[in-house]
């Protein structure tokens, strides 16, 4: 039967050879241990026979001591190299999986939810990182067992024949049982991943669940994969139990058969007492390969984990050209030319054509699902168009050197992630270091300085464990965008959690900051749209209109976006916005 290496097998092999130096040391240590293990029984037999026959036992005793010492040194080397290989391989594989998961972007997050990805990182990666060492241990045990069987034949052919014949039933019983082990582990791990993913989703929305009184319903949803997990778990234990009791019974019978045969040969004068001791030692060694069932089960577990890892690594990120064009003096002129974006069979943006001149502030408005966030994401290549081009100062963003694009385009989001160790680190987070003075200046402009100073450590307060409101987190996110000092600023609903007064203050700061900058604002409030120079009105993935807010306001469809449908609502918020708050 043809045996093919699966992608998971190839991954495990590649991972093992990530640490060739330690791998060589492990191999040498195992070779020394194997050689000494095979030489010790015959040396012990020689010493025993020399003592019984009153011959000089010093030379064989010295050889025995040397073999014991070699075995100890080999075992020491293996015990040092093995954990080092596991640690290095696990770290490399974990970093590779994490980098690739991040490179998949938003679409990858939809395909591999955070809870499921956490399960792959915390369970599958360590198992895969250890697989190579386990496999080498199995091979070493197999070589030792084959050598011991050969030694039994050399001691007396009847001993070797007895062992081989008695081993046949064990092999026939174990092979079918092991065949489906990887599949069982894979089903178990997938059910684990589903539960972890659902739990992560529920924890992120715990306040909504509690306020809705749906705790029991969510618990039921989270644990829905539990029967599949339990079934796979029971199958795993049943498999291990079946193999264990059969192996234990066969081991006892095999050892009894070989030692019984050796005893009869000693009684008949055809085998010395030392030969019986050697036979006992070689029988134990020969059973070692059959006793590696736990290691084989670990390999099955690792192969299942590697399969789940290759599912992620085999998912290709959206095609991204290797950008090399430089933006040394970017003005921030944006052009969308025939841009179409599809996702899951749906058209998000459909042939969008528009131009945002450098230094202009444009509000992107539209009903939910019209592609506002997707349009904003295209500027910094957080998403890729399926058709068309996004141009920055006449250059396609796909051709721009990534470091330049990150320098020129900065984002602030509705739910900014906390990525720094301290508050200052969180504001200054980015590819380039930001001076402390610039961090504090950005925090003042985002109206975050006052609440930061009230924290226990001020700007040096650790982010972990610090309780912040949604508005405070948004102000940190806005401060991070300000600190980047980018030519193009994209605010994706970044002020949605701010009160009206704070939003007005942030808008005044934006007015100060915007000189020579291009700003895109995903807006849900009419007042935000009114403060922009122009409004990009999206409907069904297309640009329905692009004009100042005052010109669009008379259109009932435009007013309906903000819930303004009555004659009383028809007055533009621009008319009532306090002076000085316009952008």
C-alpha positions in Angstrom: 0.0 0.0 0.0 1.4 3.4 -1.0 2.1 5.8 1.8 2.1 9.5 1.1 3.3 12.3 3.3 0.4 14.7 4.1 1.0 18.4 4.5 0.8 17.9 8.2 3.6 15.3 8.0 5.8 17.6 5.9 5.2 20.4 8.4 6.3 18.2 11.3 9.5 17.1 9.4 10.3 20.8 8.6 9.7 21.8 12.2 12.1 19.2 13.5 15.0 20.3 11.3 14.7 23.9 12.6 17.3 23.1 15.3 20.0 20.9 13.5 22.7 21.4 16.1 20.5 20.1 19.0 19.1 17.5 16.6 22.6 16.1 16.0 23.3 16.1 19.7 20.1 14.3 20.4 20.8 11.7 17.7 24.3 11.1 19.1 23.0 10.8 22.6 20.3 8.3 21.5 22.9 6.3 19.5 25.1 6.1 22.6 22.2 5.1 24.7 21.1 2.4 22.2 24.6 1.0 21.8 25.2 0.8 25.5 21.8 -0.8 26.1 22.6 -3.6 23.6 26.1 -4.2 25.0 25.2 -4.2 28.7 23.3 -7.5 28.9 26.1 -9.5 27.1 28.7 -7.8 29.3 26.7 -8.6 32.4 26.5 -12.2 31.2 30.3 -12.3 30.7 30.9 -11.0 34.2 28.4 -13.5 35.7 29.9 -16.4 33.9 33.5 -15.3 34.9 32.5 -15.1 38.6 30.8 -18.5 38.5 33.7 -20.2 36.8 36.3 -18.4 38.9 37.9 -16.7 36.0 39.3 -13.1 36.0 36.2 -10.9 36.1 38.1 -7.5 36.2 38.3 -6.8 32.4 34.6 -7.6 31.7 33.7 -5.6 34.8 35.6 -2.6 33.4 33.9 -3.0 30.0 30.5 -3.1 31.8 31.3 0.1 33.7 32.4 1.8 30.5 29.1 0.8 28.8 27.1 2.0 31.8 29.0 5.3 31.7 28.5 5.7 27.9 24.8 5.1 28.4 24.6 7.7 31.2 26.4 10.3 29.1 24.1 9.6 26.1 21.0 9.8 28.2 22.3 13.1 29.7 22.9 14.5 26.2 19.5 13.4 25.0 17.8 14.9 28.1 19.5 18.2 27.4 19.0 18.4 23.6 15.4 17.1 23.6 13.8 19.9 25.6 15.9 22.5 23.7 14.6 21.2 20.4 11.0 21.2 21.7 11.3 24.8 23.0 12.9 26.1 19.8 10.6 24.3 17.5 7.5 25.3 19.4 8.5 28.9 19.5 9.3 29.0 15.8 6.0 27.3 14.9 4.0 29.5 17.2 5.5 32.7 15.7 5.0 31.4 12.2 1.3 30.6 12.9 0.8 33.9 14.6 2.4 36.0 11.8 0.4 34.1 9.2 -2.8 34.5 11.1 -2.2 38.3 11.3 -1.3 38.5 7.7 -4.7 37.0 6.8 -6.3 40.2 8.1 -10.0 40.6 8.6 -11.0 37.8 6.3 -8.8 35.4 8.2 -10.4 36.4 11.5 -13.8 35.5 10.0 -12.5 32.1 8.9 -10.5 31.4 12.1 -12.2 33.1 15.1 -10.0 34.2 17.9 -11.1 31.4 20.3 -10.4 28.7 17.7 -7.0 30.3 16.8 -6.1 30.4 20.5 -6.8 26.7 20.8 -4.5 26.0 17.8 -1.7 28.1 19.4 -2.0 26.7 22.9 -2.7 23.1 22.2 -1.8 22.2 18.6 1.5 24.1 18.4 3.2 22.5 21.5 2.1 19.0 20.4 3.6 19.6 16.9 6.8 21.1 18.3 7.3 17.9 20.4 6.5 15.4 17.6 10.0 15.2 16.1 11.6 14.3 19.4 8.9 11.7 20.1 9.4 10.3 16.6 13.2 10.0 17.1 12.5 8.3 20.4 10.3 5.8 18.8 12.9 5.1 16.1 15.6 4.7 18.8 13.3 2.3 20.6 12.7 0.4 17.5 16.4 0.1 16.7 17.0 -1.1 20.2 14.3 -3.7 20.0 15.5 -5.0 16.6 19.0 -5.2 18.0 17.8 -7.0 21.1 15.8 -9.5 18.9 19.0 -10.1 16.9 20.9 -10.6 20.1 18.3 -13.2 21.3 18.9 -15.1 18.0 22.7 -14.9 18.5 22.3 -16.1 22.1 20.2 -19.0 21.0 18.0 -19.2 17.8 15.2 -20.7 19.8 15.0 -17.7 22.0 14.7 -15.3 19.0 12.1 -17.6 17.3 10.0 -17.7 20.5 10.0 -13.9 20.7 9.0 -13.4 17.0 6.2 -15.9 17.1 4.8 -14.6 20.3 4.9 -11.0 19.0 2.7 -11.7 16.0 -0.6 -11.5 17.8 0.4 -8.1 19.4 1.2 -6.6 16.0 -2.0 -7.9 14.4 -4.1 -6.4 17.3 -2.3 -3.0 17.5 -2.2 -2.1 13.8 -6.0 -1.6 13.2 -6.4 0.2 16.5 -3.7 2.8 15.7 -4.9 3.4 12.2 -7.8 5.7 13.2 -6.1 7.5 16.1 -5.2 10.7 14.2 -8.8 11.0 13.0 -10.2 10.7 16.5 -7.7 13.3 17.8 -8.6 15.7 15.0 -12.3 15.5 15.7 -11.6 16.1 19.4 -9.4 19.1 18.7 -11.9 20.6 16.3 -14.7 20.3 18.9 -12.4 22.0 21.4 -11.7 24.8 19.0 -15.5 25.4 18.4 -16.1 25.6 22.1 -13.2 28.0 22.6 -14.4 30.2 19.8 -17.9 30.4 21.1 -16.7 31.1 24.6 -14.5 33.9 23.3 -17.4 35.4 21.5 -19.6 35.2 24.6 -17.0 36.8 26.9 -16.6 39.7 24.5 -20.3 40.4 24.8 -20.9 39.4 28.4 -22.7 42.7 29.3 -25.2 42.2 26.4 -25.8 38.6 27.5 -26.4 39.6 31.1 -28.6 42.5 30.3 -30.7 40.4 27.9 -31.1 37.5 30.4 -29.7 35.0 27.9 -27.0 33.4 30.0 -28.6 29.9 29.8 -29.1 30.2 26.1 -25.5 31.3 25.5 -24.2 28.5 27.8 -26.2 26.0 25.7 -24.8 27.5 22.5 -21.2 27.4 23.7 -21.6 23.8 24.9 -23.4 22.6 21.8 -20.2 20.9 20.4 -19.8 19.1 23.7 -21.5 15.8 22.6 -19.0 15.6 19.7 -16.2 16.4 22.1 -17.4 13.7 24.5 -17.8 11.1 21.8 -14.3 11.7 20.5 -12.9 11.7 24.0 -14.6 8.4 24.8 -13.3 6.9 21.6 -9.8 8.1 22.5 -10.0 6.5 26.0 -11.5 3.4 24.5 -8.7 3.2 22.0 -6.0 3.7 24.6 -7.7 1.2 27.0 -8.0 -1.4 24.2 -4.4 -1.1 23.2 -3.1 -0.9 26.8 -4.8 -4.1 28.1 -3.9 -6.1 25.0 -0.3 -4.9 25.1 0.0 -5.7 28.8 -1.3 -9.2 28.3 0.9 -9.8 25.3 4.0 -8.4 27.0 3.5 -10.8 29.9 3.0 -13.8 27.7 5.9 -12.9 25.5 8.3 -12.4 28.4 7.0 -15.7 30.0 7.5 -17.5 26.7 11.1 -16.3 26.2 12.3 -16.7 29.8 10.6 -20.0 30.1 12.4 -21.2 27.0 15.7 -19.8 28.3 15.0 -21.6 31.6 14.5 -24.9 29.9 17.8 -24.4 27.9 19.6 -23.7 31.2 18.1 -26.8 32.8 19.2 -28.8 29.8 22.8 -27.4 30.0 22.5 -25.7 26.6 22.6 -22.2 28.1 24.7 -20.7 30.9 23.3 -18.7 33.8 24.9 -15.6 32.3 23.1 -16.4 29.0 19.8 -16.6 30.9 20.5 -13.1 32.4 21.4 -11.8 28.9 18.1 -13.3 27.5 16.2 -11.6 30.3 17.8 -8.2 29.5 17.3 -8.5 25.8 13.7 -9.6 26.2 13.0 -6.4 28.1 14.8 -4.3 25.5 13.0 -6.1 22.7 9.6 -5.2 24.3 10.6 -1.6 24.4 9.4 -0.8 20.9 6.0 -2.3 21.7 6.0 -0.3 24.9 6.2 3.0 23.0 2.4 3.1 22.6 2.1 6.4 24.5 4.7 8.0 22.3 2.8 6.7 19.2 -0.4 8.2 20.6 1.4 11.5 21.0 2.5 11.4 17.4 -1.1 10.8 16.4 -2.1 13.8 18.6 0.7 15.9 17.0 -0.4 14.9 13.4 -4.0 16.0 14.2 -2.7 19.3 15.6 -0.4 19.8 12.6 -3.4 19.3 10.3 -5.2 22.1 12.1 -2.1 24.3 11.8 -1.7 23.6 8.1 -5.4 24.6 7.6 -4.3 28.1 8.7 -0.9 28.2 7.0 -2.5 26.8 3.8 -4.9 29.8 3.7 -3.3 32.4 1.5 -3.6 36.1 2.4 -5.2 38.3 -0.2 -2.9 38.9 -3.1 -0.5 41.7 -2.1 2.0 43.1 -4.6 5.5 43.7 -3.2 5.4 47.5 -3.0 8.6 49.3 -3.7 7.5 52.8 -4.7 8.6 55.5 -2.2 6.4 58.4 -0.9 9.0 60.9 0.1 6.8 64.0 -0.1 3.3 62.8 0.0 0.5 65.3 -0.3 -2.3 62.9 0.5 -4.3 63.1 -2.8 -6.6 60.1 -2.9 -8.3 58.6 -6.0 -10.5 55.5 -6.2 -10.7 54.2 -9.7 -13.2 51.5 -10.6 -12.9 49.9 -7.1 -14.9 46.7 -6.5 -14.7 44.6 -3.4 -16.5 41.2 -2.9 -16.8 39.0 0.2 -18.6 35.7 0.6 -20.3 36.1 -2.7 -21.6 39.6 -1.9 -20.5 42.8 -3.6 -19.4 45.3 -0.9 -18.2 48.1 -3.2 -19.3 48.2 -6.8 -17.1 50.1 -9.3 -16.4 53.1 -7.0 -14.9 56.2 -8.7 -14.1 59.2 -6.6 -11.4 61.7 -5.9 -10.5 63.3 -2.5 -8.1 66.2 -3.1 -5.1 66.6 -0.7 -5.9 68.5 2.5 -9.6 67.9 2.3 -11.8 66.4 5.0 -14.3 63.9 3.6 -17.1 62.2 5.7 -18.2 58.8 4.5 -21.8 58.2 5.2 -24.4 55.6 4.3 -26.7 53.0 5.8 -25.3 50.0 7.6 -23.7 47.5 5.1 -23.0 50.0 2.3 -19.2 49.6 2.5 -18.1 52.6 4.5 -15.5 50.8 6.6 -14.3 48.8 3.6 -13.8 52.0 1.6 -11.8 53.5 4.5 -9.8 50.3 4.9 -8.6 50.3 1.3 -6.5 53.4 1.8 -4.0 51.7 4.1 -4.3 48.3 2.5 -6.2 46.8 5.4 -8.4 45.4 2.6 -7.6 44.8 -1.0 -9.9 45.6 -4.0 -10.9 42.7 -6.2 -11.0 45.1 -9.1 -9.7 48.6 -9.7 -7.0 50.7 -8.0 -6.7 53.0 -5.0 -4.2 55.8 -5.8 -2.2 57.9 -3.3 -0.6 60.9 -4.9 -1.0 59.1 -8.2 0.7 55.9 -7.1 -1.3 52.7 -6.5 -1.2 51.9 -2.8 -0.4 48.3 -3.8 2.9 49.5 -5.3 3.9 51.7 -2.3 6.6 50.5 0.0 4.8 49.2 3.2 6.9 51.3 5.6 6.1 54.4 3.6 2.4 53.6 3.5 2.3 53.1 7.3 4.1 56.4 7.7 1.7 58.3 5.5 -1.6 56.7 6.5 -2.8 56.5 10.2 -6.1 55.0 11.5 -8.3 55.4 14.5 -11.1 52.9 15.1 -14.4 52.7 16.9 -13.0 49.9 19.2 -9.2 50.5 19.3 -7.1 47.6 20.6 -4.9 48.1 23.6 -1.5 47.0 22.3 1.1 48.8 24.5 2.5 47.8 27.9 1.8 51.2 29.4 -0.5 54.0 28.4 2.4 55.8 26.8 3.3 52.7 24.9 -0.3 52.3 23.7 -0.4 55.9 22.3 3.0 55.6 20.7 2.4 52.1 19.3 3.6 51.8 15.7 6.5 50.9 13.4 8.4 54.0 14.4 9.3 55.2 17.9 7.4 58.3 19.1 9.0 60.8 21.5 7.3 61.2 24.9 6.6 64.9 24.3 4.8 63.9 21.0 2.8 61.3 22.9 1.7 63.8 25.5 0.9 66.4 22.8 -1.3 63.9 21.0 -3.0 62.9 24.2 -3.9 66.6 24.9 -5.2 67.0 21.4 -7.4 63.9 21.8 -8.6 65.2 25.2 -7.1 62.2 26.9 -4.4 63.9 29.0 -6.7 64.8 31.9 -8.0 61.3 32.6 -4.5 59.8 32.0 -3.0 62.0 34.7 -5.7 60.7 37.1 -4.5 57.1 36.6 -2.2 55.6 39.3 0.9 55.9 37.2 -0.1 58.5 34.7 1.3 57.7 31.3 3.3 54.9 32.9 0.2 53.1 34.1 0.2 49.4 32.8 -2.6 48.8 30.3 -3.2 45.3 31.6 -5.9 45.5 34.3 -6.6 49.2 33.8 -10.4 49.8 33.6 -11.2 52.3 30.9 -14.6 53.4 29.5 -15.4 53.1 25.8 -14.9 56.8 25.3 -11.5 56.8 27.1 -10.3 53.9 24.9 -11.5 55.8 21.8 -9.5 58.9 22.9 -6.4 56.8 23.3 -7.0 55.4 19.8 -7.4 58.9 18.4 -4.3 60.0 20.3 -2.4 57.1 18.7 -3.5 58.3 15.2 -2.5 61.9 16.1 0.9 60.8 17.4 1.7 59.1 14.1 1.7 62.5 12.4 0.5 61.0 9.1 -0.4 62.8 6.0 -3.6 60.9 5.6 -5.8 60.4 8.7 -8.7 57.8 8.7 -11.2 57.9 11.5 -13.4 54.8 11.3 -16.3 55.9 13.6 -13.6 56.7 16.1 -15.7 59.2 18.1 -18.9 57.2 18.4 -18.4 56.7 22.2 -17.6 60.3 22.9 -20.1 62.7 24.4 -21.0 65.7 22.3 -18.8 68.1 24.2 -15.7 65.9 24.0 -16.4 65.2 20.4 -16.5 68.9 19.7 -13.2 69.4 21.5 -11.6 66.6 19.5 -13.0 68.1 16.3 -11.4 71.4 17.2 -8.1 69.6 17.7 -8.6 68.0 14.3 -9.1 71.4 12.8 -5.7 72.4 14.2 -4.1 69.2 13.1 -5.6 69.0 9.6 -3.5 71.7 8.0 -2.1 70.0 4.8 -3.6 66.6 5.8 -6.3 64.6 4.1 -8.9 63.2 6.5 -11.5 60.5 5.9 -14.2 60.2 8.6 -16.7 57.3 8.7 -19.6 59.2 10.1 -22.9 58.2 11.7 -23.9 61.6 13.0 -25.2 64.4 10.9 -23.2 66.9 12.9 -20.0 65.1 12.0 -20.9 65.1 8.3 -21.8 68.8 8.5 -18.3 69.7 9.8 -16.5 68.0 6.8 -15.5 69.8 3.6 -17.3 67.2 1.5 -19.5 64.1 2.1 -19.1 60.7 0.2 -22.6 59.2 0.2 -22.6 55.5 -0.3 -25.6 53.4 -1.2 -25.6 49.7 -2.1 -21.8 49.8 -2.5 -21.9 52.7 -5.0 -21.3 56.5 -4.7 -24.7 58.1 -4.8 -23.4 61.5 -4.3 -20.3 63.5 -3.3 -20.9 67.1 -2.2 -20.9 69.3 0.9 -23.4 68.3 3.6 -25.5 71.4 3.0 -26.1 70.5 -0.6 -27.0 66.9 0.2 -29.3 67.7 3.1 -32.4 68.6 1.1 -32.5 65.0 -0.3 -34.9 62.9 1.8 -32.8 59.8 1.1 -29.8 61.5 2.6 -31.6 62.8 5.6 -33.0 59.3 6.2 -29.5 58.0 6.8 -29.4 60.1 10.0 -33.1 59.3 10.9 -34.2 62.8 9.8 -37.4 62.3 7.8 -39.8 64.9 9.1 -40.0 68.6 8.1 -38.8 69.6 11.5 -35.7 67.5 11.0 -35.0 69.1 7.7 -32.8 71.8 9.1 -29.2 71.0 8.6 -27.2 70.3 11.7 -24.6 72.6 10.1 -27.0 75.5 10.8 -27.1 74.8 14.5 -23.5 73.6 15.1 -21.7 76.0 17.5 -19.3 78.3 15.8 -15.7 77.1 15.9 -16.6 73.4 15.9 -16.6 73.0 12.1 -13.7 71.2 10.5 
